[in-house]
Amino acid sequence: MWVWVSTALLAIVLTLGLMWILVNLKKKAGDGAQQPNHRAFFFMGVVMLIAGTAELLVFLRSDVSYVVALPLLVIGLVFVVIGLANRDKWQGR
């Protein structure tokens, strides 16, 4: 049992280490990080809010625990706030 756990932990640590090395190499290459598309954040958040609200209403009407819909609502709300807070950085299309 412990062999599988230690192997999984080793794989996770190696994967994270490799990702960290690749990110640092890209930064040193001078490419720099691209700016996120805040307009996409806004639209993804709106879609998640709508889907989460619909899911919440279905769960409330069928007496099923609505805890499943809450993360979708919260993530959607966070994305909408990020998009609106950076509205001046939206790329015009």
VOGU-3710 file (C-alpha; in Angstrom, 3 decimals, decimal comma):
1> mwvwvstall> 0,000/0,000/0,000  2,732/2,460/0,977  4,616/1,694/-2,205  1,727/3,058/-4,294  1,350/6,140/-2,127  5,060/6,945/-2,213  5,183/6,327/-5,973  2,238/8,659/-6,524  3,821/11,352/-4,352  7,110/10,994/-6,207
11> aivltlglmw> 5,317/11,322/-9,553  3,500/14,457/-8,365  6,700/16,054/-7,087  8,576/15,243/-10,298  5,755/16,610/-12,456  5,566/19,845/-10,474  9,348/20,184/-10,578  9,410/19,703/-14,341  6,642/22,265/-14,791  8,542/24,755/-12,599
21> ilvnlkkkag> 11,716/24,255/-14,652  9,840/24,751/-17,931  8,162/27,932/-16,687  11,483/29,369/-15,532  13,185/28,507/-18,825  10,428/30,268/-20,730  10,798/33,365/-18,548  14,546/33,434/-19,146  14,026/33,118/-22,899  12,493/36,584/-22,874
31> dgaqqpnhra> 9,074/35,562/-24,127  7,392/36,836/-21,000  3,918/35,956/-19,937  0,985/36,881/-22,104  -1,775/38,963/-20,584  -4,928/36,980/-19,872  -8,014/37,668/-21,938  -10,236/39,293/-19,318  -13,158/39,450/-21,730  -13,095/35,647/-21,946
41> fffmgvvmli> -13,078/35,480/-18,137  -16,225/37,593/-18,089  -18,106/35,479/-20,631  -17,037/32,193/-19,030  -18,223/33,542/-15,696  -21,616/34,528/-17,108  -22,076/31,047/-18,598  -21,056/29,401/-15,315  -23,441/31,633/-13,354  -26,337/30,736/-15,634
51> agtaellvfl> -25,534/27,009/-15,542  -25,008/27,067/-11,770  -28,275/28,906/-11,182  -30,193/26,457/-13,381  -28,564/23,530/-11,618  -29,330/25,036/-8,215  -32,996/25,528/-9,111  -33,305/21,936/-10,365  -31,674/20,584/-7,222  -33,860/22,690/-4,925
61> rsdvsyvval> -37,060/21,563/-6,667  -36,078/17,871/-6,494  -34,952/17,921/-2,835  -31,397/16,987/-3,735  -28,451/18,608/-1,976  -27,583/21,837/-3,752  -23,973/21,761/-2,555  -22,910/20,463/-5,971  -24,090/23,668/-7,686  -22,372/26,067/-5,279
71> pllviglvfv> -18,814/25,716/-6,650  -20,061/26,463/-10,159  -21,830/29,578/-8,901  -18,816/30,761/-6,895  -16,324/30,191/-9,727  -18,680/31,940/-12,138  -19,019/34,900/-9,792  -15,239/35,133/-9,359  -14,692/35,048/-13,136  -17,301/37,763/-13,695
81> viglanrdkw> -15,678/39,966/-11,048  -12,211/39,431/-12,567  -13,542/40,273/-16,022  -15,373/43,403/-14,894  -12,524/44,617/-12,690  -10,211/44,524/-15,714  -12,685/45,809/-18,272  -10,204/48,432/-19,445  -7,832/45,606/-20,504  -10,333/43,808/-22,764
91> qgr> -8,919/43,157/-26,206  -11,173/44,758/-28,791  -12,502/42,282/-31,313
//
